[in-house]
Amino acid sequence: MIAGALIFQMAAPNTEIARLVTIGLQGAVVLVSLNVAGADARLMQAATVALVALFGLSTITLVGFGGVGPAIPRIISLALVLLAPIGIAAGLRRELREDRRVTLETVFGGLCLYLLLGLAFAFAFNLTEDLGDKAFFTNGIEGTSNDFLYFSLSTLTTTGYGDFTAATEFGRALSVTEALAGQIYLVTVVALLVSNLGRDRSGRLALPAERRLEGAPESEPPGSPPGPAA
């Protein structure tokens, strides 16, 4: 779902409807992450009501009522992106506690956090331009949501195509922070998860139960007479 939200935001036109759909997708990601974390019914209901209210507020501001401009929907989007990792991290903790080993689902959860990091910085870049007095990119280029997500993912992966460059000191500081955070996350968290894939807490490779029991001789109860000699 996170990958779907990223693809939609990259491909969708820069319109109010597309922004509303993006906010809706982010709200769905939050609900799914809470469900994965094992949230109870009351928390799920409260989260659903809150997300519907935020979506309604975004709708009102994007269609032009209230005169607050697009900054409020971007703040809501950023808040939703920052809330989703809490549920995902709680779900990963519960899975590690129950399975006592790193699984493919654990690795995918770690990668989801990595993608959410890039999405969060994209909204932070966009919000910086909305609240600032000049364009975020050099040469006075006013970026769209697609441009900021493209720039964020390029920075996160340290690809650096060079077609977009931050113009302000604060923008450059954010860009360097994202690049460092992305690389440190890959070489620590993701590398640790992948290197321990399938291993239990003792560091040994954990085999499925049926494979551990396969071929194991049945133990005889103590005191049983020996079997007949061949």
Buried (B, 14 or more C-beta within 10 A) or exposed (E): BBEEBBEEBBEBEEEBEBBBBBBBBBBBBBBBBBBBBEBEEEEEEEBBEEBEEBBEBBBBBBEEEEEEEBBBBBBBBBBBBBBBBEBBBBBBEEBBEEEEBBBEEBBEBBBBBBBBBBBBBBBBBBBBBBEEEEBBBEEEBEBBBBBBBBBBBBBBBEEEEEEBBBBBEEBEEBBEEBBEBBEEBBEEBBEEBEEBEEBBEEEEEBEEEEEEEEEEEEEEEEEEEEEEEE
